[in-house]
């Protein structure tokens, strides 16, 4: 469990999206994996705020986490 993993390929795969109607710069495209990673980390931390012992989030946990995100926006 103490192995070092490469997150960049995982995040690159997770952020792969079909072309959108809106164009974005190459600089923005390069940053998308880091943004997705940051949002994933924030979501994980929100789950721990809601229930520190939570292992398998259910719909109610997702809804509460999104409520936290709504407050930030």
Beta strands, then each sheet from edge to edge (+ up, - down):
end
